Amino acid sequence: MMNMFVARALAAVLLLAAGVSAQEILYNAIVYTVNPSQPSAEAIAIDADGIIVGVGTYDDLTSEFPDYTLTDLEGQLVLPGFQDAHLHAVEAGINAQLCFVEADALIEDIPYYFDEPDCTDYGEFGGEGWVMGAGVDLEAIVQELETNLTARYPITVLDESWPDQPVVILDQFGHGCLANTAALQAVGYFNSPDPPGGHILKDSDGFHTGIVTENAQQKLREAAFPNTEANQQVAYESLLDALDELRSNGITTVSDAGGFYHQAQIESWERAEEEGVLTVRASNALYVYPDSNTVDQIRVMISKFSNDPNKLVRFNQAKIYVDGILSLSTGKLYEPYTYDPFDFYRNEENWSGFEYFGSNETLNFVAKSLVDNSDFQLHFHTTGDAGAGLALSAIEFVQGGAKTTGPPHRITHCYLVDEKDRRRFAELGVVADFQLAPSSLTPEYRTKMEGFLGRTRADTLLPALELYEANATITLSSDWDADTLSPLEKIQTVLTRPDGRSFPDVATVIPMLTINPAYLLQHDDTTGSIEVGKFADLAVIDQDIFNMPVDEISTANVTRTYLQGDLIFGPGADVSRVDGSIEISETDPTGAGSEENGATDPKDVEIDTGGNVAVSVEGQSSSPAVFSSLLAACLCFSVSLLSFL
């Protein structure tokens, strides 16, 4: 556990600017600590810095802290704040503002959705003359084309309604879009081959369908929603909307997995912290674009890296897509798909999916360069079993074949993991991050996937229990807004899998939403459990989910959420008081770059011909620093603190 003095040093820079947290005792509660040495309690004492100073009985804590304010929780359950290690907060907020097209919409009906009253300005969004929508199901679009011989291509229908104005309609999973001719022409796609990591779908005669998948959509997204000052405001307000949802679900830590730094995501998060309205800790990702020059992109990403432990927001994760998704037959498999809905485009026998980066060598080079030179944690997206194997091999390459001794890397989604690869997670110290949404565990979904994969592979989908039994560290995240956000619904789902592959009990699952993601995101020394010396990041729930039918857990409600002792959701919550942007020193405590956000100038990043990347920042140390003013009074701890931080 973190030394109490270190916690206070960190708390000093994360204090609430408009006032400090109340000295408070939460009592008459069922406290589940996720601390094996003290699994349960009935009361928690929180000091003015938002640090837990006591966990125990009401009598003991009121005796030790007689002047603290008392808050009666009336028998409710208290858990460590939930930590969601994979979601899309900014995108969720933006998508909620776009004209919504139903997933099962027929191709001919799509334009009518833009005449709906709640479709602002008929879909003109972003201020650049583009029309944007969201929600289509590309698989359903292709099925309609297959089964209805009179169905027209989406591009034809969109061109009829918007002959001159570019149109982009995002899919419901973030892996593709529909586009009209004007949009394809605007980004140079109309007469171009497929870009790296993506597809611009044409039929066997070479005619455009208007379907764009995987990384090819990014140029369209960026053209429709460029990083202008106006769009930065839209993205910022979208994040604020997302924060409302997070705190109402008891979520106190996230990792935003989008990472599209061309689309105002960095600016949104940093502004929220600067303006004192950020109500989560965030260890966010930066997306690795497979169609960008590898060396130049590594230089840019290193310049944007930040890992200041004294801020709420960090950008220290590298989001690397290895493959696509199974329902678009773009997830990479060891053996071919049994059904490929896009064979009209590929016209390729024995299709087994594709790799974003095209080769193992490129994937390994990108991964190792980012880790070796800026301490990025690798956040691999994989859905196919071969994709998972490629990601594990890249991590093995980065780590020299050994188990990690530093911050862990992760593989997210893990829809398929071959049996021979499952042991490698524990052997390499790789975190397996699952999103076990209700929609992905239904018998209907399994039947659909059997069509793509065959029975044997469909029976092994989402092997969370198997990896847990293989001693892998498991985290459960949401992938919101592609899937449901609620941690309580997630808990119920993983305990009631229709295929019988459920986790045994609530106590097994809670660490996957608390201490395990805290470990993954490098702050399990200050969060993830309820124990003395840690921040009071807490979720209060109106029912005891340990002692109720597991198929009713989703009926429980979060009634209060605390971030570092501050009530950010619940009766009397005041989120305007949250501020984690206090200046802490004249030098960057990360040693990674500028004093403002930990970033370096791309021109200061040098890449030699051997493929090694080096960061040179004039006048700054490469070793972590601490707060000299806070530590001066405690010289006896200085050596241990420096090594710790």
Residue pairs with C-beta under 8 A, 6 or more apart in sequence:
1 525
1 531
1 532
1 533
1 534
2 525
2 526
2 533
2 534
2 644
3 533
3 637
3 640
3 641
3 644
4 51
4 532
4 533
5 634
5 637
5 641
6 525
6 637
6 641
6 644
6 645
7 49
7 51
7 526
7 533
7 534
7 535
8 49
8 51
8 630
9 626
9 627
9 630
9 631
9 641
10 309
10 310
10 526
11 49
11 50
11 51
11 535
11 564
12 49
12 627
12 630
13 310
13 311
13 580
13 582
13 584
13 627
14 50
14 310
14 311
14 312
14 564
14 580
14 582
15 49
15 50
15 579
15 582
16 50
16 564
16 566
16 577
16 578
16 579
17 276
17 577
17 579
17 581
17 582
18 276
18 576
18 577
18 579
19 577
20 48
20 49
20 50
21 46
21 47
21 48
21 49
21 50
21 536
21 564
21 565
21 566
22 46
22 48
22 69
22 565
23 46
23 47
23 48
23 65
23 67
23 68
23 69
24 45
24 46
24 68
24 69
24 70
24 71
24 565
25 43
25 44
25 45
25 46
25 54
25 58
25 61
25 62
25 65
25 68
25 69
25 70
25 71
26 43
26 44
26 46
26 71
26 73
26 78
26 538
26 540
27 42
27 43
27 44
27 58
27 61
27 62
27 70
27 71
27 72
27 73
28 42
28 43
28 58
28 72
28 73
28 74
28 75
29 42
29 43
29 44
29 73
29 75
29 76
29 77
29 78
29 540
30 40
30 42
30 75
30 76
30 77
30 78
30 544
31 40
31 41
31 42
31 43
31 44
31 55
31 78
31 530
32 39
32 40
32 77
32 78
32 79
32 510
32 530
32 546
33 39
33 40
33 41
33 55
33 80
33 529
33 530
33 531
34 79
34 80
34 510
34 511
34 514
34 515
34 528
34 529
34 530
35 55
35 529
35 530
35 531
37 531
38 55
38 531
41 55
41 56
41 57
41 530
42 56
42 57
42 58
43 54
43 55
43 56
43 57
43 58
43 60
43 61
43 62
44 52
44 54
44 55
44 61
44 78
44 530
44 536
44 538
45 52
45 53
45 54
45 55
45 61
45 64
45 65
45 68
46 52
46 53
46 536
46 562
46 565
47 53
47 565
48 565
49 564
49 565
50 535
50 536
50 563
50 564
50 565
50 566
51 533
51 534
51 535
51 536
51 564
51 565
52 530
52 531
52 532
52 533
52 534
52 535
52 536
53 65
53 532
54 60
54 61
54 64
54 65
54 532
55 530
55 531
55 532
61 68
62 68
62 70
73 540
73 560
76 540
76 541
76 542
76 543
76 559
77 540
77 541
77 542
77 543
77 544
77 545
77 546
78 530
78 538
78 539
78 540
78 541
79 250
79 510
79 514
79 530
79 538
79 539
79 541
80 514
80 515
80 527
80 528
80 529
80 530
80 537
80 538
80 539
81 250
81 251
81 252
81 253
81 514
81 527
81 537
81 538
81 539
81 561
81 562
81 563
82 249
82 250
82 251
82 252
82 253
82 487
82 513
82 514
82 539
83 251
83 252
83 253
83 254
83 513
83 514
83 517
83 518
83 521
83 527
83 528
84 246
84 251
84 253
84 254
84 255
84 477
84 478
84 480
84 485
84 487
84 513
84 517
85 254
85 255
85 410
85 433
85 475
85 477
85 517
85 520
85 521
86 255
86 257
86 379
86 412
86 433
86 435
86 475
86 477
86 478
86 479
87 254
87 255
87 256
87 257
87 477
87 478
87 479
87 480
87 481
87 485
88 174
88 256
88 257
88 258
88 479
88 480
88 481
88 482
89 239
89 242
89 243
89 246
89 254
89 256
89 258
89 480
90 235
90 238
90 239
90 242
90 256
90 258
90 263
90 264
90 265
90 268
90 269
91 174
91 238
91 258
91 260
91 481
92 238
92 242
92 245
92 480
92 481
93 235
93 237
93 238
93 239
93 240
93 241
93 242
94 225
94 234
94 235
94 238
95 134
95 135
95 170
95 481
96 238
96 241
96 481
97 120
97 125
97 234
97 238
98 123
98 125
98 132
98 133
98 134
98 170
99 113
99 114
99 116
99 119
99 120
99 122
99 123
99 125
99 131
99 132
99 133
99 134
100 113
100 118
100 119
100 133
100 134
100 135
101 110
101 113
101 133
101 134
101 135
101 136
101 169
102 113
102 135
103 135
103 136
103 137
103 140
103 172
104 137
104 140
105 113
105 135
105 136
106 144
107 141
107 144
107 145
107 151
107 152
107 153
107 154
107 157
108 151
108 152
108 157
110 133
110 136
110 154
110 157
110 158
110 169
110 178
111 157
111 158
111 160
111 161
111 162
113 119
113 133
114 122
114 123
114 131
114 133
114 161
115 122
119 133
122 131
123 131
123 132
123 133
123 167
124 130
124 131
125 131
125 132
125 224
125 225
126 132
126 224
126 225
126 226
126 228
126 230
126 231
126 234
127 228
127 230
127 231
128 223
128 224
128 225
128 226
128 228
129 165
129 166
130 165
130 166
130 167
130 168
130 183
130 223
130 224
130 225
131 162
131 165
131 166
131 167
131 168
132 167
132 168
132 169
132 170
132 224
132 225
133 167
133 168
133 169
133 170
134 169
134 170
134 171
134 172
135 169
135 170
135 171
135 172
136 169
136 170
136 171
136 172
136 177
136 178
137 171
137 172
138 171
138 175
138 176
138 178
138 211
138 213
138 328
139 327
139 328
139 341
141 154
141 178
141 211
142 211
142 341
142 342
143 341
144 151
145 151
145 153
145 209
145 344
146 341
146 344
153 203
153 207
153 208
153 209
153 210
154 178
154 209
154 210
154 211
155 178
155 179
155 180
155 181
155 184
155 208
155 209
155 210
156 210
157 210
158 167
158 169
158 178
158 179
158 180
158 210
159 180
159 181
159 182
161 167
162 180
162 182
163 182
164 182
165 182
166 179
166 180
166 182
166 183
166 185
166 186
166 223
166 224
167 178
167 179
167 180
167 182
167 183
168 177
168 178
168 179
168 183
168 217
168 220
168 221
168 224
169 177
169 178
169 179
170 176
170 177
170 217
170 221
171 177
171 178
172 482
173 325
173 327
173 482
174 482
175 213
175 214
175 217
175 324
175 325
175 328
175 330
176 211
176 212
176 213
176 214
176 217
176 328
177 212
177 217
177 220
177 221
178 210
178 211
178 212
179 189
179 210
179 212
179 220
180 210
181 190
181 208
183 220
183 223
183 224
184 190
184 200
184 208
184 210
184 212
186 223
187 219
187 220
187 223
188 219
189 200
189 212
189 216
189 219
189 220
190 208
192 200
194 200
194 216
195 215
195 216
195 219
195 291
196 215
196 290
196 291
196 356
196 357
196 358
197 214
197 215
197 216
197 289
197 290
197 291
197 321
197 356
197 357
197 358
198 212
198 213
198 214
198 215
198 216
198 217
198 218
198 291
199 212
199 213
199 214
199 216
199 330
199 342
199 345
200 208
200 212
200 216
201 208
201 209
201 210
201 211
201 212
201 213
201 342
201 345
202 208
202 209
202 345
203 209
203 344
203 345
204 344
204 347
209 345
212 220
213 324
213 328
213 330
213 342
214 321
214 324
214 328
214 330
214 356
215 289
215 290
215 291
215 321
215 356
218 260
218 262
218 289
218 291
219 291
221 260
221 263
222 260
222 262
222 263
225 231
225 234
225 263
225 264
227 262
227 263
227 264
227 267
231 263
231 264
232 264
232 267
232 268
232 271
234 264
235 263
235 264
235 265
235 267
235 268
236 264
236 267
236 268
236 271
236 272
238 268
239 268
239 269
239 272
240 272
240 277
243 272
243 277
243 278
243 279
243 280
243 575
245 480
245 485
246 254
246 279
246 280
246 485
247 279
247 280
247 561
247 563
247 568
247 569
247 573
247 575
248 558
248 561
248 569
249 485
249 486
249 487
249 488
249 558
249 561
250 487
250 539
250 540
250 541
250 558
250 561
250 569
251 280
251 485
251 487
251 539
251 561
252 279
252 280
252 281
252 527
252 537
252 538
252 539
252 561
252 562
252 563
253 280
253 281
253 282
253 283
253 517
253 518
253 521
253 523
253 527
253 537
254 280
254 281
254 282
254 283
254 284
255 282
255 283
255 284
255 285
255 317
255 379
255 477
255 517
255 520
255 521
256 265
256 269
256 282
256 284
256 285
257 284
257 285
257 317
257 319
257 379
257 412
257 479
258 265
258 285
258 287
258 319
259 265
259 284
259 285
259 286
259 287
259 317
259 319
260 287
261 286
261 287
261 304
265 284
266 304
266 315
269 278
269 282
269 284
269 313
269 315
270 313
270 597
272 278
272 313
273 311
273 312
273 313
273 579
273 580
273 581
274 581
275 581
276 576
276 577
276 578
276 579
276 580
276 581
277 575
277 576
277 578
278 312
278 313
278 578
278 580
279 563
279 568
279 575
279 578
280 312
280 563
281 312
281 313
281 521
281 523
281 527
281 537
281 563
282 312
282 313
282 314
283 314
283 316
283 317
283 377
283 521
283 522
283 523
284 313
284 314
284 315
284 316
284 317
285 315
285 317
285 318
285 319
285 379
286 301
286 304
286 305
286 315
286 317
286 318
286 319
286 376
287 319
288 297
288 301
288 318
288 319
288 320
288 321
288 366
288 370
289 297
290 321
290 356
290 357
290 358
294 362
294 365
294 366
295 607
298 366
298 369
298 370
298 373
298 605
298 607
298 613
299 602
299 605
299 607
299 613
300 602
301 318
301 370
301 374
301 376
302 370
302 373
302 374
302 600
302 602
302 605
302 613
302 615
303 593
303 599
303 600
303 601
303 602
303 604
303 605
304 315
304 599
305 315
305 316
305 374
305 375
305 376
305 592
305 593
305 598
305 599
305 600
306 313
306 314
306 315
306 316
306 590
306 592
306 593
306 597
306 598
306 599
307 314
307 315
307 316
307 375
307 522
307 590
307 592
307 598
308 314
308 588
308 589
308 590
308 592
308 598
309 522
309 523
309 589
309 590
309 645
310 584
310 589
310 627
311 580
311 581
311 598
312 580
312 581
313 580
314 598
315 598
316 375
316 376
316 377
316 522
317 376
317 377
317 378
317 379
318 367
318 370
318 376
318 377
318 378
318 379
319 379
319 381
320 356
320 363
320 366
320 367
320 378
320 379
320 380
320 381
320 391
320 394
321 356
321 380
321 381
322 332
322 355
322 356
322 357
322 363
322 380
322 381
322 382
322 387
322 388
322 390
322 391
322 394
323 330
323 331
323 332
323 353
323 354
323 355
323 356
323 381
323 382
323 383
323 384
323 386
323 387
323 390
324 330
324 331
324 332
324 353
324 354
324 356
324 383
325 331
325 383
326 383
326 384
326 415
326 416
326 449
326 452
326 453
327 448
327 449
327 452
328 341
328 342
329 337
329 339
329 340
329 341
329 342
329 351
329 353
329 452
330 353
330 354
331 353
331 382
331 383
331 384
331 387
331 415
331 416
332 352
332 353
332 354
332 355
332 382
332 384
332 386
332 387
332 390
333 352
333 353
333 384
333 385
333 386
333 416
333 453
333 457
334 352
334 384
334 385
334 386
334 389
334 418
335 352
335 457
336 349
336 350
336 351
336 352
337 351
337 352
337 353
337 452
337 453
338 451
338 452
338 453
338 454
339 451
339 452
340 346
340 351
340 452
343 351
352 384
352 386
353 384
353 386
353 387
355 363
355 387
355 390
357 363
357 366
360 390
360 393
360 394
363 390
363 394
364 393
364 394
364 397
364 398
365 611
367 378
367 394
367 395
367 397
367 398
368 397
368 398
369 607
369 611
369 612
369 613
370 376
370 378
370 613
371 377
371 378
371 398
371 409
372 398
372 612
372 613
373 605
373 612
373 613
373 614
373 615
374 592
374 613
374 615
375 406
375 407
377 407
377 408
377 409
377 410
377 520
377 522
378 394
378 395
378 398
378 409
378 410
379 409
379 410
379 412
380 391
380 394
380 395
380 409
380 410
380 411
380 412
381 412
381 413
382 388
382 390
382 391
382 411
382 412
382 413
382 414
382 415
383 413
383 414
383 415
383 416
384 415
384 416
385 416
385 417
385 418
385 421
385 457
386 418
388 411
388 414
388 416
388 417
388 418
388 421
389 418
389 421
391 411
392 411
392 421
392 424
392 425
392 428
392 430
395 409
395 428
395 430
396 424
396 428
398 409
399 428
402 428
403 427
403 428
403 429
404 428
404 429
404 430
407 522
408 429
408 430
408 431
408 473
408 519
408 520
409 430
409 431
410 430
410 431
410 432
410 433
410 475
410 520
411 425
411 430
411 431
411 432
411 433
412 433
412 434
412 435
412 477
413 433
413 434
413 435
413 479
414 432
414 433
414 434
414 462
414 463
414 464
414 467
415 440
415 461
415 462
416 453
416 457
416 460
416 461
416 463
417 432
417 460
417 463
417 466
417 467
419 460
422 463
422 466
422 467
422 470
422 472
423 470
424 430
425 431
425 432
425 467
425 470
425 472
425 473
426 470
426 471
426 472
426 473
429 473
430 472
431 472
431 473
431 474
431 475
431 516
431 519
431 520
432 464
432 467
432 472
432 473
432 474
432 475
433 474
433 475
433 476
433 477
433 520
434 462
434 464
434 474
434 475
434 476
434 477
435 476
435 477
435 478
435 479
435 482
435 483
436 462
436 464
436 476
436 490
436 493
436 494
436 497
437 478
437 479
437 483
437 484
437 490
437 493
438 484
438 489
438 493
439 445
439 483
439 484
440 461
440 462
440 483
441 462
441 493
441 497
441 498
441 499
442 498
443 498
446 458
446 461
446 498
446 499
447 458
449 457
449 458
449 461
450 458
452 458
453 461
459 499
460 466
463 501
464 474
464 476
464 494
464 501
464 503
465 501
465 502
465 503
466 501
467 474
468 474
468 503
468 508
473 516
473 519
473 520
474 512
474 516
475 512
475 513
475 516
475 517
475 520
476 487
476 490
476 494
476 509
476 512
476 513
477 517
478 484
478 485
478 486
478 487
478 490
484 490
486 554
487 513
487 539
488 541
488 545
488 553
488 554
488 556
488 557
488 558
489 553
489 554
490 513
491 506
491 509
491 510
491 513
491 545
491 553
491 554
492 550
492 551
492 552
492 553
492 554
494 502
494 503
494 509
495 502
495 503
495 505
495 506
495 509
495 550
495 553
496 502
496 550
496 551
503 509
506 545
506 546
506 550
506 553
507 546
514 528
514 529
515 524
515 528
515 529
516 528
517 528
518 524
518 527
518 528
518 529
519 528
525 534
525 644
526 534
526 535
527 534
527 535
527 537
528 534
530 538
535 563
535 564
535 565
536 562
536 564
536 565
537 562
537 563
537 564
538 560
538 561
538 562
539 558
539 560
539 561
539 562
540 558
540 559
540 560
540 561
540 562
540 570
541 556
541 557
541 558
541 559
542 556
542 557
542 558
542 559
543 555
543 556
543 557
545 553
545 556
548 556
558 569
559 570
560 567
560 569
560 570
560 571
560 573
561 567
561 568
561 569
561 570
561 573
562 568
563 578
566 577
566 578
567 573
567 574
568 575
568 578
584 627
585 625
585 627
585 628
585 629
586 595
587 595
587 620
587 621
587 625
588 594
588 595
588 598
588 620
588 625
589 624
589 625
589 626
589 627
590 598
590 624
591 617
591 620
591 621
591 622
591 623
591 624
591 625
592 598
592 599
592 600
592 615
592 617
593 599
593 600
593 601
593 617
593 620
594 600
594 601
600 615
600 617
604 615
604 616
604 617
604 618
605 613
605 614
605 615
605 616
606 613
606 614
606 615
606 616
607 613
607 614
608 614
615 622
624 642
624 645
625 645
626 641
626 642
626 645
631 637
631 638
631 641
